[in-house]
């Protein structure tokens, strides 16, 4: 399962979450790619204050999409590693 697939299935995995459409999932993937390309996010297991500051310095993000993208990706990594353990 890749990140986009995880986002589209996330509402089934986590109770109370809304479904994410394919176009939105692709936007999250693009945000993640850009955060990694700009060395703002490098695989950390949690969002630090330093990461939040880098996001604020680079993006005008009044909707919190970029920290949310990182949080979803961290959830995906945890889910993916758990899923692989159960195979």
Residue pairs with C-beta under 8 A, 6 or more apart in sequence:
1 9
1 80
1 83
3 25
3 28
3 29
3 32
3 72
3 73
3 76
4 22
4 25
4 26
4 28
4 29
6 13
6 72
6 75
6 76
6 79
6 80
7 20
7 24
7 25
7 28
7 29
7 72
7 76
8 19
8 20
8 21
8 22
8 25
10 17
10 20
10 72
10 75
11 17
11 18
11 19
11 20
13 79
14 75
20 28
28 65
28 69
28 72
31 65
31 66
31 69
32 41
32 69
32 70
32 73
35 41
35 55
35 66
35 69
35 70
36 42
38 54
38 58
40 51
40 54
40 55
40 58
40 66
41 51
41 70
41 73
44 51
44 70
44 74
45 74
45 77
46 74
47 67
47 70
47 71
47 74
51 67
51 70
52 67
55 61
55 66
55 67
59 66
61 67
